[in-house]
Amino acid sequence: MALIEGNPVDEANVTPELIETGLRVTAAASLVLWLIVVVERRRWWPSQWSLHLDAAARQPRPGDYGELVIVIPARNEASVLPRTLPRLVKQSDWYRRLVVVDDRSSDNTASLAARLTHGTEAEPKLQIVRIEEIESGWSGKLHALGAGAEAALHGWEGDTERQWILFTDADVLHPTSSLGRMLSKASLEDLDLVSVVVKRRCDTLWEWLLVPPLLYFFHFMFPFRSASDPRSRTAAAAGSMMLIRRRVFDDIGGFQELGHHVDELALAKRIKLRGGKCWLGLDPDLTSLRSYGTLGQVRSTVERCAFEQLRYHYILIPVVWLGVLLMFTLPPALAIYGAMQLDVALAAPAAFAWLLATVNFLPVVGYLGAPTAFALTLPVTSIMYAWITTASAWRHLKGNPAPWRSSPAGLSPDD
């Protein structure tokens, strides 16, 4: 028994009321957060007419918008190069140098790149840079990008305002017009950084489950509209595809001061802080051949850079968990529980919050071609990604960061 204001009250009658009130407050808080997200336009998924790289862009000719060099960081990419490199070889009129960085590959990445360009117009433009070990103070991929940029820019004179560097991953499948379209957009809109989030494969059960949330949470943290708005402090880039103006790249010191970072967000941030104009968006024609068919493959990708995206603030790990639970996991749980208890005050706001979360996620599922029903899996996958982010912080705390790639590229069986 307990005394409240001098009256004996059974504790068993007080506790359920407090729990019921807490659950209702939680459901209401979830709904309020989702209403804010829905009202905030920059959080909307980009429509076909907003932040996509224009497929109907003007058809420029090589040289109309300056000169270009291409850098491809490659580690154990022999499985994808036969499909991706020929697409760039066919566009050899657009670039003066094609640099493939063989970063400690255990397969025949370097020799295959040479063989694929042999006898073509791209052959004299090809330069292979071999990396045997990472220099002190560098992370894996940025070290490869830095070495490639140094080779690509060596001896390149002229107007740096009209010189461009394209960093593209080895697994990206380019349409035949990609280089002209990117140069056209950057020049006509006076941009300093054009970064494209390539369309990832989404063909298997694991990919249906894991790939849409990966793209969704990246956009949720770094809305493309904000990253492309010069008035916003949000800065982000997709490392799979970045076109950078040479003058701006030189002004920020290239990758020299970014070597300890593990992804390309730091590059976009430095460009934006110096007044550079950035664009981050989509192009459904630019696709990745890399398969993410297991949780382990997704984990290694996200774990490498998740904690850096939180700017190495350990205090944000509990915030991530709180946000995931409040916005994605608890709404369906509370809606089902409230319905079972016939508690409309609990079930209604929780169900509405769950509906808003599902509707907000649905365009990403549709864009990647996953079955519509997988929009309902977000409450589960959000927990998985919060766990991976926590693992990323734990790795950093132990001084054991995840490598940017340690094994050959994963492909689906039909490849």
DONU-64590 format. One record per residue (C-alpha): residue number from 1; residue in three letters; x, y, z. Coordinates in nm, 3 decimals. Layout:
BEGIN
PT:nr:rest:u:v:w
PT:NUM:Ala:X:Y:Z
...
This chain:
BEGIN
PT:nr:rest:u:v:w
PT:1:Met:0.000:0.000:0.000
PT:2:Ala:0.108:0.359:-0.064
PT:3:Leu:-0.014:0.690:0.076
PT:4:Ile:-0.108:0.968:-0.164
PT:5:Glu:-0.224:1.284:0.011
PT:6:Gly:-0.289:1.074:0.324
PT:7:Asn:-0.516:0.821:0.151
PT:8:Pro:-0.426:0.456:0.108
PT:9:Val:-0.400:0.367:-0.261
PT:10:Asp:-0.312:0.033:-0.416
PT:11:Glu:0.009:0.073:-0.617
PT:12:Ala:-0.124:-0.177:-0.870
PT:13:Asn:-0.400:0.069:-0.964
PT:14:Val:-0.156:0.359:-1.016
PT:15:Thr:0.109:0.190:-1.233
PT:16:Pro:-0.115:0.086:-1.525
PT:17:Glu:-0.254:0.438:-1.549
PT:18:Leu:0.097:0.585:-1.565
PT:19:Ile:0.201:0.331:-1.828
PT:20:Glu:-0.112:0.401:-2.034
PT:21:Thr:-0.047:0.774:-2.020
PT:22:Gly:0.317:0.727:-2.117
PT:23:Leu:0.222:0.514:-2.416
PT:24:Arg:-0.031:0.771:-2.535
PT:25:Val:0.221:1.051:-2.500
PT:26:Thr:0.475:0.847:-2.696
PT:27:Ala:0.225:0.781:-2.975
PT:28:Ala:0.133:1.149:-2.989
PT:29:Ala:0.501:1.250:-2.999
PT:30:Ser:0.562:1.010:-3.289
PT:31:Leu:0.273:1.158:-3.480
PT:32:Val:0.391:1.516:-3.419
PT:33:Leu:0.739:1.429:-3.549
PT:34:Trp:0.597:1.275:-3.864
PT:35:Leu:0.368:1.571:-3.925
PT:36:Ile:0.676:1.794:-3.908
PT:37:Val:0.855:1.571:-4.160
PT:38:Val:0.558:1.575:-4.395
PT:39:Val:0.524:1.953:-4.379
PT:40:Glu:0.898:2.008:-4.431
PT:41:Arg:0.925:1.995:-4.810
PT:42:Arg:1.300:1.934:-4.823
PT:43:Arg:1.243:1.591:-4.670
PT:44:Trp:1.024:1.482:-4.959
PT:45:Trp:1.169:1.227:-5.195
PT:46:Pro:1.282:1.402:-5.518
PT:47:Ser:1.025:1.383:-5.793
PT:48:Gln:1.105:1.305:-6.154
PT:49:Trp:1.113:1.675:-6.238
PT:50:Ser:1.318:1.813:-5.951
PT:51:Leu:1.658:1.676:-5.856
PT:52:His:1.724:1.417:-6.124
PT:53:Leu:2.007:1.463:-6.369
PT:54:Asp:1.817:1.568:-6.679
PT:55:Ala:1.814:1.284:-6.930
PT:56:Ala:1.693:1.526:-7.197
PT:57:Ala:1.976:1.773:-7.142
PT:58:Arg:2.129:1.952:-7.438
PT:59:Gln:2.350:1.734:-7.654
PT:60:Pro:2.687:1.906:-7.618
PT:61:Arg:2.999:1.818:-7.809
PT:62:Pro:3.330:1.726:-7.647
PT:63:Gly:3.508:2.042:-7.542
PT:64:Asp:3.197:2.262:-7.527
PT:65:Tyr:3.221:2.283:-7.147
PT:66:Gly:3.590:2.237:-7.090
PT:67:Glu:3.824:1.943:-7.038
PT:68:Leu:3.780:1.635:-6.822
PT:69:Val:3.990:1.372:-6.647
PT:70:Ile:3.845:1.059:-6.489
PT:71:Val:3.963:0.878:-6.176
PT:72:Ile:3.838:0.526:-6.095
PT:73:Pro:3.936:0.381:-5.754
PT:74:Ala:3.941:0.004:-5.795
PT:75:Arg:4.005:-0.277:-5.551
PT:76:Asn:3.928:-0.631:-5.660
PT:77:Glu:3.701:-0.514:-5.940
PT:78:Ala:3.782:-0.770:-6.210
PT:79:Ser:3.426:-0.903:-6.191
PT:80:Val:3.266:-0.572:-6.292
PT:81:Leu:3.520:-0.395:-6.515
PT:82:Pro:3.432:-0.595:-6.831
PT:83:Arg:3.082:-0.444:-6.815
PT:84:Thr:3.153:-0.095:-6.685
PT:85:Leu:3.486:0.018:-6.833
PT:86:Pro:3.383:-0.026:-7.200
PT:87:Arg:3.104:0.229:-7.143
PT:88:Leu:3.368:0.490:-7.054
PT:89:Val:3.601:0.374:-7.330
PT:90:Lys:3.327:0.457:-7.583
PT:91:Gln:3.317:0.814:-7.447
PT:92:Ser:3.693:0.869:-7.482
PT:93:Asp:3.639:1.190:-7.683
PT:94:Trp:3.518:1.353:-7.362
PT:95:Tyr:3.832:1.312:-7.149
PT:96:Arg:4.203:1.364:-7.179
PT:97:Arg:4.308:1.109:-6.917
PT:98:Leu:4.156:0.795:-6.764
PT:99:Val:4.321:0.693:-6.437
PT:100:Val:4.248:0.354:-6.282
PT:101:Val:4.382:0.323:-5.926
PT:102:Asp:4.460:-0.040:-5.845
PT:103:Asp:4.442:-0.033:-5.466
PT:104:Arg:4.612:-0.351:-5.340
PT:105:Ser:4.392:-0.578:-5.551
PT:106:Ser:4.435:-0.953:-5.516
PT:107:Asp:4.281:-1.018:-5.858
PT:108:Asn:4.377:-0.900:-6.208
PT:109:Thr:4.210:-0.560:-6.188
PT:110:Ala:4.506:-0.368:-6.338
PT:111:Ser:4.585:-0.604:-6.625
PT:112:Leu:4.216:-0.633:-6.711
PT:113:Ala:4.179:-0.254:-6.733
PT:114:Ala:4.474:-0.242:-6.974
PT:115:Arg:4.330:-0.524:-7.183
PT:116:Leu:3.985:-0.363:-7.205
PT:117:Thr:4.130:-0.040:-7.346
PT:118:His:4.384:-0.204:-7.578
PT:119:Gly:4.341:-0.100:-7.939
PT:120:Thr:4.085:0.170:-7.858
PT:121:Glu:4.107:0.548:-7.861
PT:122:Ala:4.117:0.534:-7.482
PT:123:Glu:4.438:0.328:-7.471
PT:124:Pro:4.684:0.623:-7.488
PT:125:Lys:4.475:0.806:-7.227
PT:126:Leu:4.479:0.522:-6.975
PT:127:Gln:4.707:0.547:-6.673
PT:128:Ile:4.717:0.276:-6.408
PT:129:Val:4.828:0.377:-6.060
PT:130:Arg:4.923:0.088:-5.833
PT:131:Ile:4.901:0.124:-5.455
PT:132:Glu:5.095:-0.123:-5.245
PT:133:Glu:5.021:0.023:-4.901
PT:134:Ile:4.829:0.312:-4.746
PT:135:Glu:5.031:0.610:-4.633
PT:136:Ser:5.008:0.707:-4.268
PT:137:Gly:4.716:0.937:-4.187
PT:138:Trp:4.496:0.824:-4.476
PT:139:Ser:4.182:0.613:-4.488
PT:140:Gly:4.148:0.352:-4.761
PT:141:Lys:3.927:0.496:-5.033
PT:142:Leu:4.031:0.860:-4.996
PT:143:His:4.393:0.748:-5.027
PT:144:Ala:4.307:0.584:-5.359
PT:145:Leu:4.117:0.893:-5.473
PT:146:Gly:4.404:1.120:-5.371
PT:147:Ala:4.661:0.910:-5.557
PT:148:Gly:4.439:0.903:-5.864
PT:149:Ala:4.380:1.277:-5.858
PT:150:Glu:4.750:1.348:-5.829
PT:151:Ala:4.822:1.135:-6.135
PT:152:Ala:4.530:1.276:-6.334
PT:153:Leu:4.624:1.639:-6.270
PT:154:His:5.000:1.602:-6.317
PT:155:Gly:5.123:1.836:-6.589
PT:156:Trp:4.771:1.955:-6.673
PT:157:Glu:4.788:2.325:-6.753
PT:158:Gly:4.532:2.572:-6.875
PT:159:Asp:4.220:2.742:-6.742
PT:160:Thr:4.131:2.556:-6.420
PT:161:Glu:3.783:2.708:-6.434
PT:162:Arg:3.711:2.490:-6.739
PT:163:Gln:3.887:2.180:-6.613
PT:164:Trp:3.690:1.903:-6.443
PT:165:Ile:3.767:1.587:-6.245
PT:166:Leu:3.522:1.298:-6.240
PT:167:Phe:3.554:1.041:-5.961
PT:168:Thr:3.346:0.735:-6.039
PT:169:Asp:3.338:0.390:-5.879
PT:170:Ala:3.441:0.091:-6.088
PT:171:Asp:3.103:-0.079:-6.047
PT:172:Val:2.902:0.211:-6.196
PT:173:Leu:2.743:0.138:-6.533
PT:174:His:2.737:0.460:-6.736
PT:175:Pro:2.492:0.536:-7.015
PT:176:Thr:2.670:0.649:-7.331
PT:177:Ser:2.568:1.012:-7.271
PT:178:Ser:2.665:1.038:-6.903
PT:179:Leu:2.979:1.251:-6.935
PT:180:Gly:2.819:1.508:-7.162
PT:181:Arg:2.510:1.533:-6.943
PT:182:Met:2.710:1.588:-6.625
PT:183:Leu:2.939:1.847:-6.782
PT:184:Ser:2.639:2.023:-6.934
PT:185:Lys:2.457:2.045:-6.601
PT:186:Ala:2.764:2.164:-6.411
PT:187:Ser:2.853:2.431:-6.665
PT:188:Leu:2.507:2.562:-6.750
PT:189:Glu:2.409:2.589:-6.382
PT:190:Asp:2.753:2.717:-6.274
PT:191:Leu:2.804:2.433:-6.027
PT:192:Asp:3.131:2.335:-5.863
PT:193:Leu:3.030:1.987:-5.751
PT:194:Val:2.781:1.756:-5.920
PT:195:Ser:2.727:1.433:-5.730
PT:196:Val:2.489:1.158:-5.837
PT:197:Val:2.346:0.890:-5.613
PT:198:Val:2.361:0.598:-5.855
PT:199:Lys:2.075:0.353:-5.865
PT:200:Arg:2.173:0.040:-5.671
PT:201:Arg:2.073:-0.311:-5.761
PT:202:Cys:1.756:-0.431:-5.593
PT:203:Asp:1.676:-0.774:-5.736
PT:204:Thr:1.690:-1.027:-5.453
PT:205:Leu:1.503:-1.078:-5.127
PT:206:Trp:1.789:-0.940:-4.916
PT:207:Glu:1.827:-0.640:-5.148
PT:208:Trp:1.454:-0.566:-5.132
PT:209:Leu:1.486:-0.563:-4.755
PT:210:Leu:1.815:-0.375:-4.714
PT:211:Val:1.883:-0.147:-5.010
PT:212:Pro:1.576:0.085:-5.001
PT:213:Pro:1.633:0.176:-4.631
PT:214:Leu:2.001:0.243:-4.708
PT:215:Leu:1.905:0.506:-4.966
PT:216:Tyr:1.612:0.632:-4.759
PT:217:Phe:1.818:0.702:-4.447
PT:218:Phe:2.092:0.872:-4.649
PT:219:His:1.832:1.109:-4.792
PT:220:Phe:1.666:1.147:-4.451
PT:221:Met:1.994:1.261:-4.294
PT:222:Phe:2.113:1.465:-4.593
PT:223:Pro:1.810:1.583:-4.791
PT:224:Phe:1.908:1.633:-5.154
PT:225:Arg:1.726:1.966:-5.172
PT:226:Ser:1.922:2.101:-4.875
PT:227:Ala:2.254:1.968:-5.005
PT:228:Ser:2.183:2.141:-5.337
PT:229:Asp:2.074:2.470:-5.177
PT:230:Pro:2.360:2.721:-5.136
PT:231:Arg:2.171:2.882:-4.846
PT:232:Ser:2.165:2.556:-4.648
PT:233:Arg:2.449:2.434:-4.428
PT:234:Thr:2.376:2.072:-4.522
PT:235:Ala:2.658:1.931:-4.734
PT:236:Ala:2.673:1.583:-4.880
PT:237:Ala:2.807:1.393:-5.177
PT:238:Ala:2.776:1.040:-5.310
PT:239:Gly:3.121:0.893:-5.347
PT:240:Ser:3.014:0.670:-5.634
PT:241:Met:2.990:0.969:-5.870
PT:242:Met:3.142:1.316:-5.819
PT:243:Leu:3.225:1.576:-6.084
PT:244:Ile:3.437:1.859:-5.939
PT:245:Arg:3.565:2.180:-6.091
PT:246:Arg:3.947:2.177:-6.095
PT:247:Arg:3.982:2.530:-5.957
PT:248:Val:3.766:2.447:-5.656
PT:249:Phe:3.943:2.116:-5.602
PT:250:Asp:4.277:2.300:-5.591
PT:251:Asp:4.139:2.573:-5.363
PT:252:Ile:4.036:2.324:-5.094
PT:253:Gly:4.369:2.144:-5.117
PT:254:Gly:4.232:1.833:-5.285
PT:255:Phe:4.226:1.533:-5.054
PT:256:Gln:4.542:1.624:-4.865
PT:257:Glu:4.360:1.764:-4.563
PT:258:Leu:4.086:1.502:-4.575
PT:259:Gly:4.297:1.187:-4.560
PT:260:His:4.177:1.079:-4.215
PT:261:His:3.813:1.088:-4.324
PT:262:Val:3.647:0.772:-4.450
PT:263:Asp:3.394:0.908:-4.697
PT:264:Glu:3.331:1.200:-4.932
PT:265:Leu:3.096:1.404:-4.712
PT:266:Ala:3.396:1.601:-4.585
PT:267:Leu:3.485:1.702:-4.941
PT:268:Ala:3.138:1.840:-5.007
PT:269:Lys:3.142:2.024:-4.674
PT:270:Arg:3.472:2.197:-4.752
PT:271:Ile:3.349:2.301:-5.096
PT:272:Lys:3.029:2.444:-4.954
PT:273:Leu:3.203:2.623:-4.667
PT:274:Arg:3.418:2.804:-4.926
PT:275:Gly:3.114:2.925:-5.114
PT:276:Gly:3.110:2.653:-5.379
PT:277:Lys:2.784:2.554:-5.543
PT:278:Cys:2.693:2.188:-5.501
PT:279:Trp:2.427:1.962:-5.648
PT:280:Leu:2.327:1.621:-5.517
PT:281:Gly:2.064:1.418:-5.693
PT:282:Leu:1.962:1.110:-5.885
PT:283:Asp:1.991:0.964:-6.231
PT:284:Pro:1.806:0.635:-6.288
PT:285:Asp:2.029:0.568:-6.590
PT:286:Leu:2.343:0.559:-6.375
PT:287:Thr:2.336:0.221:-6.204
PT:288:Ser:2.561:0.014:-5.981
PT:289:Leu:2.639:-0.350:-6.055
PT:290:Arg:2.741:-0.421:-5.698
PT:291:Ser:2.520:-0.666:-5.516
PT:292:Tyr:2.420:-0.625:-5.152
PT:293:Gly:2.271:-0.970:-5.115
PT:294:Thr:2.357:-1.025:-4.749
PT:295:Leu:2.339:-0.831:-4.427
PT:296:Gly:2.717:-0.860:-4.397
PT:297:Gln:2.777:-0.677:-4.725
PT:298:Val:2.545:-0.393:-4.625
PT:299:Arg:2.695:-0.381:-4.279
PT:300:Ser:3.050:-0.339:-4.411
PT:301:Thr:2.936:-0.056:-4.640
PT:302:Val:2.743:0.137:-4.376
PT:303:Glu:2.976:0.063:-4.086
PT:304:Arg:3.268:0.222:-4.270
PT:305:Cys:3.119:0.572:-4.268
PT:306:Ala:2.813:0.578:-4.040
PT:307:Phe:2.991:0.720:-3.735
PT:308:Glu:3.169:0.986:-3.939
PT:309:Gln:2.829:1.102:-4.063
PT:310:Leu:2.753:1.167:-3.696
PT:311:Arg:3.076:1.372:-3.683
PT:312:Tyr:3.223:1.128:-3.432
PT:313:His:2.989:1.240:-3.153
PT:314:Tyr:2.929:0.942:-2.926
PT:315:Ile:2.646:1.130:-2.757
PT:316:Leu:2.449:1.103:-3.084
PT:317:Ile:2.432:0.723:-3.066
PT:318:Pro:2.154:0.732:-2.800
PT:319:Val:1.986:1.003:-3.009
PT:320:Val:1.991:0.772:-3.312
PT:321:Trp:1.829:0.494:-3.111
PT:322:Leu:1.571:0.730:-2.964
PT:323:Gly:1.483:0.863:-3.308
PT:324:Val:1.459:0.517:-3.462
PT:325:Leu:1.237:0.386:-3.184
PT:326:Leu:1.014:0.691:-3.168
PT:327:Met:0.968:0.741:-3.542
PT:328:Phe:0.991:0.397:-3.697
PT:329:Thr:0.961:0.108:-3.452
PT:330:Leu:0.718:0.213:-3.177
PT:331:Pro:0.432:0.346:-3.399
PT:332:Pro:0.336:0.003:-3.541
PT:333:Ala:0.393:-0.166:-3.203
PT:334:Leu:0.174:0.089:-3.023
PT:335:Ala:-0.090:0.080:-3.297
PT:336:Ile:-0.124:-0.297:-3.270
PT:337:Tyr:-0.119:-0.293:-2.890
PT:338:Gly:-0.373:-0.010:-2.877
PT:339:Ala:-0.604:-0.194:-3.116
PT:340:Met:-0.582:-0.507:-2.903
PT:341:Gln:-0.669:-0.304:-2.592
PT:342:Leu:-0.947:-0.116:-2.776
PT:343:Asp:-0.766:0.204:-2.679
PT:344:Val:-0.848:0.449:-2.959
PT:345:Ala:-0.649:0.731:-2.795
PT:346:Leu:-0.339:0.513:-2.825
PT:347:Ala:-0.404:0.322:-3.148
PT:348:Ala:-0.518:0.615:-3.366
PT:349:Pro:-0.213:0.847:-3.340
PT:350:Ala:0.026:0.552:-3.351
PT:351:Ala:-0.142:0.408:-3.661
PT:352:Phe:-0.141:0.749:-3.830
PT:353:Ala:0.231:0.792:-3.753
PT:354:Trp:0.296:0.444:-3.893
PT:355:Leu:0.101:0.533:-4.206
PT:356:Leu:0.297:0.855:-4.259
PT:357:Ala:0.628:0.669:-4.215
PT:358:Thr:0.523:0.405:-4.468
PT:359:Val:0.401:0.662:-4.721
PT:360:Asn:0.722:0.861:-4.677
PT:361:Phe:0.930:0.549:-4.745
PT:362:Leu:0.719:0.413:-5.030
PT:363:Pro:0.865:0.632:-5.312
PT:364:Val:1.215:0.499:-5.240
PT:365:Val:1.088:0.141:-5.259
PT:366:Gly:0.920:0.220:-5.589
PT:367:Tyr:1.223:0.400:-5.731
PT:368:Leu:1.446:0.097:-5.668
PT:369:Gly:1.189:-0.147:-5.805
PT:370:Ala:1.133:-0.345:-5.486
PT:371:Pro:0.788:-0.495:-5.415
PT:372:Thr:0.553:-0.242:-5.258
PT:373:Ala:0.494:-0.465:-4.955
PT:374:Phe:0.855:-0.405:-4.844
PT:375:Ala:0.757:-0.051:-4.745
PT:376:Leu:0.616:-0.217:-4.433
PT:377:Thr:0.957:-0.352:-4.329
PT:378:Leu:1.100:-0.014:-4.225
PT:379:Pro:1.030:-0.065:-3.851
PT:380:Val:1.257:-0.371:-3.855
PT:381:Thr:1.530:-0.246:-4.089
PT:382:Ser:1.558:0.082:-3.899
PT:383:Ile:1.664:-0.118:-3.591
PT:384:Met:1.920:-0.302:-3.803
PT:385:Tyr:2.073:0.021:-3.928
PT:386:Ala:2.080:0.174:-3.579
PT:387:Trp:2.269:-0.134:-3.465
PT:388:Ile:2.518:-0.101:-3.755
PT:389:Thr:2.571:0.267:-3.669
PT:390:Thr:2.644:0.167:-3.310
PT:391:Ala:2.892:-0.093:-3.436
PT:392:Ser:3.059:0.179:-3.644
PT:393:Ala:3.105:0.393:-3.332
PT:394:Trp:3.241:0.092:-3.142
PT:395:Arg:3.495:0.025:-3.417
PT:396:His:3.610:0.386:-3.403
PT:397:Leu:3.639:0.370:-3.025
PT:398:Lys:3.862:0.062:-3.057
PT:399:Gly:4.067:0.225:-3.333
PT:400:Asn:3.968:-0.044:-3.583
PT:401:Pro:3.783:0.126:-3.873
PT:402:Ala:3.620:-0.090:-4.139
PT:403:Pro:3.808:-0.115:-4.470
PT:404:Trp:3.653:0.045:-4.777
PT:405:Arg:3.666:-0.286:-4.960
PT:406:Ser:3.850:-0.605:-4.875
PT:407:Ser:3.703:-0.862:-5.112
PT:408:Pro:3.592:-0.886:-5.475
PT:409:Ala:3.274:-0.709:-5.575
PT:410:Gly:2.961:-0.909:-5.509
PT:411:Leu:2.748:-0.987:-5.810
PT:412:Ser:2.420:-1.166:-5.837
PT:413:Pro:2.423:-1.515:-5.986
PT:414:Asp:2.300:-1.402:-6.327
PT:415:Asp:2.619:-1.202:-6.377
